[in-house]
Amino acid sequence: MAKKIPEKIFELIADYTYDWELWVDGKGKIKWTNTSVKRMTGYTAKECLVINKFPNNKFFKSNKEELKNIAEAIKNKKQGNDVLLSLTKKDKQNVSVGVSWQPFYDGKKYIGVRFSIRNMDERKKIEDDLLESKEKYKTVFDLSPEAIVLIDNKGKVLDLNDRLYEWLGYKKEEILGKNFLKLPFLPKHSLLKVGQKFSQRMSGKEVLPYELDFLDKKDKTKIGLVTAVPIVNTEGKVVEDLVMISDISERKEVENKLQQEEQRFRYAFENSPIGMAMVSKEGRWIKVNSFLCDVLGYTKEELLQKTFQDITYPDDLDKDLSYVKKMLQKKITSYKMEKRYIHKSGRVVWALLSGSSVFDENGKLLYFIAQIQDIDESKKSSENLAKKIEELESMNNLMIGRELKMVELKEKIKKLQSKK
């Protein structure tokens, strides 16, 4: 069964071939074509992209039977090579072409077909242009920002660009000619994985991009995102494997730090000795801890169906909302107030509320953090109340600091991903 070709790899290979290469989706619409279409047909790529039901009589007016056979072959998941057809160009001239195709399936679902069409009247010219095409491909190969390794179907390294040396410190002569399973930059735990993925590609199975650990020459672990595609010859036989490796070490490091911060935040949030909540700008509870549920008498599920307005004592609501309005207007970033909540049982609970706003780096409000202490008993003692306020301020600084660090790490991950 044929496999999906990552768009980046497909264009890298197909854009520099002399043949007319195109990708047709499952409904017969041309989704992509290389620049050779203009030379071969007289039509521009833009003109081709509006064509439906390819291949059709627009190009192959005298080949109805052959077109029917091609459609049947694609339906039966069969590829074809150099089927002779007569192509009618835009200027009405006819040329003899060889049509090859490779259907692609996602499981049992047909998703499209890759066509390769060569001008059989120009075979000699194709041979002359092949060298130039290879030179252009080599230029792209060498200048790619990712490490690229070309491997034959036995696993022998045929070629690689300089990015691998820049990334891991190994020179070409240390790598060329070796079997990839014996390369010094693959640690033992990566060998099994990379060997399995290679075997799957060689047997025609789809292999999605995957992460893999590498070792540089100083034995420092690096993480790469591996994207690979088999290269087949005109007979459909896999002859080579083109492997592209993107360095994602920094991104993974930031992701790990974010995960650790999130774990610390979750632990501190849930095990806080005061009520904790994340609240949307509309006032809906997004997340609450067990202590807050105990104070207000609701289960977590019940609270998440409510807003803070629903359970605020009416006489205290306007003051609370005025603070929220100021935070939305960025006039303040936090506030404290004594207020009353309505317990599930209906009784009034006095609480000391500390509200803080969390924004992303673009100034967009993400949510509020509310920290709530039950001060029913403390109301009887001003000394106890002052202590509660001091404890609340300390906890507020801790939680907001951790939350802002997580926001910063998330933004850094976005920037690292956007570089790829």
C-alpha positions as CSV (number, residue, x, y, z in Angstrom):
1,M,0.0,0.0,0.0
2,A,1.3,3.4,-0.9
3,K,1.9,6.0,1.8
4,K,1.5,9.7,2.4
5,I,4.5,11.8,1.4
6,P,5.2,14.8,3.7
7,E,4.5,17.9,1.7
8,K,8.0,19.4,2.4
9,I,9.8,16.2,1.1
10,F,7.4,15.8,-1.9
11,E,8.0,19.4,-3.1
12,L,11.7,19.1,-2.4
13,I,12.0,16.1,-4.8
14,A,9.2,16.9,-7.3
15,D,9.9,20.5,-7.9
16,Y,13.3,19.8,-9.5
17,T,12.3,16.9,-11.8
18,Y,11.8,17.4,-15.5
19,D,8.6,15.3,-15.6
20,W,5.2,16.8,-14.9
21,E,4.5,15.8,-11.3
22,L,1.1,16.4,-9.7
23,W,-1.0,15.4,-6.8
24,V,-4.7,14.7,-7.2
25,D,-7.0,14.3,-4.2
26,G,-9.6,11.6,-3.7
27,K,-12.2,13.6,-5.6
28,G,-10.0,14.0,-8.7
29,K,-9.1,17.6,-8.0
30,I,-5.5,18.7,-8.7
31,K,-4.1,20.0,-5.4
32,W,-0.5,20.5,-6.4
33,T,1.6,20.5,-9.5
34,N,5.2,21.3,-10.2
35,T,6.4,24.0,-12.7
36,S,7.0,21.5,-15.5
37,V,3.2,21.6,-16.3
38,K,3.7,24.8,-18.3
39,R,6.5,23.4,-20.4
40,M,4.6,20.1,-21.1
41,T,1.0,21.3,-21.6
42,G,1.1,25.1,-22.1
43,Y,-1.2,25.6,-19.1
44,T,0.0,27.3,-15.9
45,A,-0.1,25.7,-12.5
46,K,-2.9,28.1,-11.6
47,E,-5.0,27.0,-14.5
48,C,-4.5,23.4,-13.6
49,L,-5.6,23.8,-10.0
50,V,-9.2,24.5,-11.0
51,I,-9.5,21.3,-13.0
52,N,-11.7,18.6,-11.6
53,K,-11.8,14.9,-12.4
54,F,-8.2,14.5,-13.5
55,P,-7.2,12.7,-15.7
56,N,-9.9,13.8,-18.2
57,N,-10.6,14.5,-21.8
58,K,-9.2,18.1,-21.5
59,F,-5.7,16.6,-21.8
60,F,-6.3,13.2,-23.2
61,K,-9.0,13.5,-25.8
62,S,-8.3,10.3,-27.7
63,N,-7.7,8.0,-24.8
64,K,-11.1,7.3,-23.2
65,E,-10.4,3.6,-22.9
66,E,-7.0,4.1,-21.3
67,L,-8.4,6.6,-18.9
68,K,-11.0,4.1,-17.8
69,N,-8.3,1.5,-17.2
70,I,-6.2,4.0,-15.1
71,A,-9.3,4.8,-13.0
72,E,-9.9,1.1,-12.5
73,A,-6.3,0.5,-11.5
74,I,-6.4,3.3,-8.9
75,K,-9.6,1.9,-7.5
76,N,-7.9,-1.4,-7.0
77,K,-4.9,0.2,-5.3
78,K,-2.6,-0.6,-8.2
79,Q,0.2,1.7,-9.5
80,G,1.1,2.1,-13.1
81,N,4.2,3.1,-15.1
82,D,4.7,4.8,-18.4
83,V,1.3,4.0,-19.9
84,L,1.4,5.6,-23.4
85,L,-1.2,8.4,-24.0
86,S,-1.6,11.3,-26.4
87,L,-1.7,14.6,-24.5
88,T,-3.4,17.6,-26.2
89,K,-1.5,20.8,-25.3
90,K,-3.1,24.2,-24.9
91,D,-2.0,25.1,-28.4
92,K,-3.9,22.0,-29.7
93,Q,-0.7,20.1,-30.5
94,N,-0.5,16.5,-29.5
95,V,2.5,14.9,-27.8
96,S,3.2,11.3,-26.8
97,V,3.5,10.9,-23.1
98,G,4.1,8.2,-20.6
99,V,1.8,8.3,-17.6
100,S,2.8,6.8,-14.2
101,W,0.7,6.9,-11.0
102,Q,0.8,5.9,-7.4
103,P,-2.4,5.7,-5.4
104,F,-2.4,6.7,-1.7
105,Y,-4.6,5.3,1.0
106,D,-5.1,6.1,4.7
107,G,-6.1,2.7,5.9
108,K,-8.9,1.7,3.6
109,K,-9.8,5.3,2.7
110,Y,-8.5,6.5,-0.7
111,I,-7.0,10.0,-0.3
112,G,-5.4,10.7,-3.7
113,V,-2.9,9.8,-6.3
114,R,0.5,11.1,-7.4
115,F,0.9,11.3,-11.2
116,S,4.2,11.6,-13.0
117,I,3.9,12.4,-16.7
118,R,6.9,12.4,-19.1
119,N,7.2,13.6,-22.7
120,M,8.3,10.4,-24.5
121,D,9.3,12.5,-27.5
122,E,11.9,14.2,-25.3
123,R,13.6,11.3,-23.6
124,K,16.9,12.3,-24.9
125,K,16.4,15.8,-23.6
126,I,15.4,14.4,-20.2
127,E,18.6,12.5,-20.0
128,D,20.5,15.7,-20.8
129,D,18.6,17.6,-18.2
130,L,18.9,15.0,-15.5
131,L,22.3,16.1,-14.5
132,E,21.2,19.7,-14.1
133,S,18.2,18.5,-12.1
134,K,20.5,16.6,-9.7
135,E,22.7,19.6,-9.3
136,K,19.7,21.7,-8.3
137,Y,18.5,19.0,-5.9
138,K,22.0,18.9,-4.4
139,T,21.9,22.6,-3.8
140,V,18.6,22.3,-1.9
141,F,20.0,19.3,-0.1
142,D,23.1,21.1,1.1
143,L,21.4,24.4,2.0
144,S,18.5,22.8,4.0
145,P,18.3,24.1,7.6
146,E,17.7,20.5,8.7
147,A,20.1,17.6,8.7
148,I,19.4,15.4,5.7
149,V,20.7,11.8,5.3
150,L,20.3,9.7,2.2
151,I,20.3,5.9,2.9
152,D,20.0,3.0,0.4
153,N,17.4,0.2,0.9
154,K,20.0,-1.8,2.8
155,G,20.6,0.9,5.4
156,K,23.9,2.2,4.0
157,V,24.5,6.0,4.2
158,L,24.9,7.4,0.7
159,D,25.0,11.1,1.4
160,L,24.4,13.7,4.1
161,N,24.6,17.5,4.4
162,D,26.7,19.6,6.7
163,R,23.9,20.3,9.2
164,L,24.6,16.9,10.9
165,Y,28.2,18.0,11.6
166,E,27.1,21.4,12.8
167,W,24.5,19.7,15.1
168,L,26.3,16.6,16.4
169,G,30.0,17.2,15.5
170,Y,30.5,14.2,13.2
171,K,32.1,14.8,9.8
172,K,30.9,13.3,6.6
173,E,33.8,10.9,6.3
174,E,32.9,9.5,9.7
175,I,29.4,8.6,8.5
176,L,29.4,8.0,4.8
177,G,29.4,4.3,3.7
178,K,28.3,3.0,7.2
179,N,25.1,1.2,8.0
180,F,22.9,3.6,9.9
181,L,22.5,1.0,12.8
182,K,26.3,1.4,13.4
183,L,26.4,5.2,13.5
184,P,28.1,6.6,16.7
185,F,25.4,9.2,17.3
186,L,22.6,6.7,17.9
187,P,22.4,5.6,21.5
188,K,21.4,2.0,22.2
189,H,17.8,2.8,23.2
190,S,17.3,4.6,19.9
191,L,18.6,1.8,17.7
192,L,15.6,-0.5,18.1
193,K,13.2,2.4,17.3
194,V,15.0,3.7,14.3
195,G,15.5,0.2,12.9
196,Q,11.8,-0.6,13.2
197,K,10.8,2.6,11.5
198,F,13.2,2.0,8.6
199,S,11.9,-1.5,8.1
200,Q,8.3,-0.2,8.1
201,R,9.1,2.3,5.4
202,M,10.9,-0.2,3.3
203,S,7.9,-2.5,3.5
204,G,5.5,0.2,2.3
205,K,4.0,1.2,5.6
206,E,3.3,4.7,6.6
207,V,5.6,6.2,9.2
208,L,4.7,9.5,10.8
209,P,7.4,11.9,12.0
210,Y,8.8,10.8,15.3
211,E,11.1,12.0,18.1
212,L,14.5,10.3,18.6
213,D,17.4,10.7,21.0
214,F,20.9,11.4,19.5
215,L,24.3,11.8,21.0
216,D,26.7,14.5,19.9
217,K,30.4,13.9,19.9
218,K,30.7,15.1,23.5
219,D,28.1,12.5,24.5
220,K,25.4,15.2,25.1
221,T,21.9,14.0,24.4
222,K,20.1,15.9,21.6
223,I,16.5,15.4,20.5
224,G,15.6,15.3,16.8
225,L,12.2,15.1,15.0
226,V,12.7,12.6,12.2
227,T,10.8,12.8,9.0
228,A,11.6,10.3,6.3
229,V,10.2,9.2,2.9
230,P,11.2,6.3,0.7
231,I,12.3,7.1,-2.8
232,V,11.1,4.6,-5.5
233,N,12.4,4.0,-9.0
234,T,10.3,3.9,-12.1
235,E,9.4,0.3,-11.4
236,G,8.0,1.3,-8.0
237,K,10.8,-0.4,-6.1
238,V,12.1,1.4,-3.0
239,V,15.7,2.2,-3.7
240,E,16.6,4.9,-1.1
241,D,15.3,6.6,2.1
242,L,15.5,10.4,2.4
243,V,15.7,11.3,6.1
244,M,15.3,14.8,7.5
245,I,16.1,15.6,11.1
246,S,15.0,18.8,12.9
247,D,16.8,19.8,16.1
248,I,14.0,20.1,18.8
249,S,16.3,19.9,21.8
250,E,15.6,23.4,23.1
251,R,11.9,23.1,22.5
252,K,11.8,19.8,24.5
253,E,13.8,21.3,27.3
254,V,11.3,24.2,27.6
255,E,8.4,21.7,27.4
256,N,9.9,19.7,30.2
257,K,10.3,22.8,32.4
258,L,6.7,23.7,31.7
259,Q,5.6,20.2,32.6
260,Q,7.5,20.5,35.9
261,E,6.0,23.9,36.7
262,E,2.5,22.7,35.9
263,Q,3.0,19.7,38.2
264,R,4.2,22.0,41.0
265,F,1.3,24.4,40.4
266,R,-1.3,21.5,40.4
267,Y,0.1,20.2,43.7
268,A,0.2,23.6,45.3
269,F,-3.2,24.4,44.0
270,E,-4.9,21.3,45.2
271,N,-3.1,21.0,48.5
272,S,-3.3,24.7,49.4
273,P,-4.5,25.4,53.0
274,I,-6.9,28.0,51.6
275,G,-9.5,28.0,48.9
276,M,-8.1,28.3,45.4
277,A,-9.8,28.9,42.0
278,M,-9.2,29.8,38.4
279,V,-12.0,32.0,37.1
280,S,-12.9,33.2,33.6
281,K,-13.4,36.8,32.8
282,E,-17.2,36.2,32.8
283,G,-16.9,34.9,36.4
284,R,-17.3,31.2,35.7
285,W,-15.3,28.8,37.8
286,I,-12.7,27.1,35.6
287,K,-10.9,25.1,38.3
288,V,-11.4,24.8,42.1
289,N,-9.6,23.0,44.8
290,S,-11.0,20.8,47.6
291,F,-10.6,23.4,50.3
292,L,-12.8,25.9,48.5
293,C,-15.5,23.2,48.1
294,D,-15.4,22.5,51.8
295,V,-15.7,26.2,52.6
296,L,-18.7,26.7,50.3
297,G,-20.3,23.2,50.7
298,Y,-20.4,22.4,47.0
299,T,-18.8,19.5,45.0
300,K,-16.3,20.5,42.3
301,E,-18.7,19.5,39.7
302,E,-21.4,21.7,41.2
303,L,-19.1,24.7,41.4
304,L,-17.9,24.4,37.9
305,Q,-21.5,24.9,36.7
306,K,-21.8,28.2,38.5
307,T,-20.3,31.7,38.4
308,F,-18.9,33.5,41.4
309,Q,-21.8,36.0,41.0
310,D,-24.2,33.1,41.7
311,I,-22.9,32.5,45.2
312,T,-21.9,36.0,46.2
313,Y,-24.0,37.7,48.9
314,P,-26.0,40.4,47.0
315,D,-24.8,43.3,49.1
316,D,-21.2,42.5,48.2
317,L,-21.5,41.8,44.5
318,D,-21.2,45.4,43.2
319,K,-18.0,46.0,45.0
320,D,-16.5,42.7,43.8
321,L,-17.6,43.4,40.2
322,S,-16.1,46.9,40.3
323,Y,-12.7,45.4,41.1
324,V,-13.1,42.9,38.3
325,K,-13.9,45.7,35.9
326,K,-10.8,47.6,36.9
327,M,-8.7,44.5,36.3
328,L,-10.3,44.0,32.8
329,Q,-9.4,47.6,32.1
330,K,-5.9,46.9,33.4
331,K,-6.2,49.7,35.9
332,I,-5.2,47.2,38.6
333,T,-3.7,43.7,38.5
334,S,-5.0,42.4,41.9
335,Y,-7.3,43.3,44.8
336,K,-8.3,42.1,48.2
337,M,-11.6,42.4,50.0
338,E,-13.7,40.9,52.7
339,K,-16.9,39.5,51.2
340,R,-19.7,37.1,52.0
341,Y,-20.5,34.0,50.0
342,I,-23.7,32.0,50.2
343,H,-23.0,28.4,51.4
344,K,-24.9,25.6,49.7
345,S,-26.9,25.2,52.9
346,G,-28.0,28.8,52.6
347,R,-26.0,30.2,55.4
348,V,-23.6,33.2,54.9
349,V,-19.8,32.6,54.9
350,W,-17.4,35.4,55.5
351,A,-14.3,35.2,53.4
352,L,-11.1,37.1,52.6
353,L,-10.8,37.2,48.8
354,S,-7.6,37.9,46.9
355,G,-8.1,38.2,43.2
356,S,-5.3,38.5,40.6
357,S,-5.3,38.6,36.8
358,V,-3.1,36.5,34.5
359,F,-2.2,37.9,31.0
360,D,-0.3,36.4,28.1
361,E,2.7,38.2,26.6
362,N,0.4,40.0,24.2
363,G,-1.6,41.5,27.0
364,K,-4.7,39.2,26.6
365,L,-6.4,38.2,29.8
366,L,-6.2,34.4,30.3
367,Y,-8.1,34.1,33.6
368,F,-8.3,35.3,37.2
369,I,-6.8,33.5,40.2
370,A,-9.0,33.7,43.3
371,Q,-7.7,32.8,46.7
372,I,-10.3,32.6,49.4
373,Q,-10.0,32.2,53.2
374,D,-12.8,31.4,55.5
375,I,-12.7,34.2,58.1
376,D,-15.9,33.5,59.9
377,E,-14.0,32.8,63.1
378,S,-11.3,35.3,62.4
379,K,-13.9,38.1,62.2
380,K,-14.1,37.7,66.0
381,S,-10.5,38.6,66.4
382,S,-8.7,41.4,64.5
383,E,-5.3,39.8,65.4
384,N,-6.3,36.5,63.8
385,L,-7.6,38.4,60.7
386,A,-4.3,40.2,60.3
387,K,-2.5,36.9,60.3
388,K,-4.9,35.5,57.7
389,I,-4.3,38.4,55.5
390,E,-0.5,37.9,55.8
391,E,-0.9,34.2,54.9
392,L,-3.1,35.1,51.9
393,E,-0.6,37.6,50.5
394,S,2.2,35.0,50.8
395,M,0.2,32.3,49.0
396,N,-0.9,34.7,46.4
397,N,2.6,35.7,45.5
398,L,3.7,32.1,45.3
399,M,0.8,31.0,43.0
400,I,0.9,34.0,40.7
401,G,4.6,33.7,40.3
402,R,4.4,30.1,39.2
403,E,1.4,30.7,36.9
404,L,3.3,33.6,35.2
405,K,6.3,31.4,34.7
406,M,4.2,28.7,33.0
407,V,2.7,31.4,30.7
408,E,6.2,32.5,29.8
409,L,7.3,28.9,29.1
410,K,4.3,28.3,26.8
411,E,5.0,31.4,24.8
412,K,8.7,30.3,24.4
413,I,7.5,26.9,23.1
414,K,5.3,28.7,20.5
415,K,8.2,30.8,19.3
416,L,10.5,27.7,19.0
417,Q,7.7,25.8,17.0
418,S,7.2,28.8,14.7
419,K,10.9,28.6,13.7
420,K,10.4,25.2,12.1
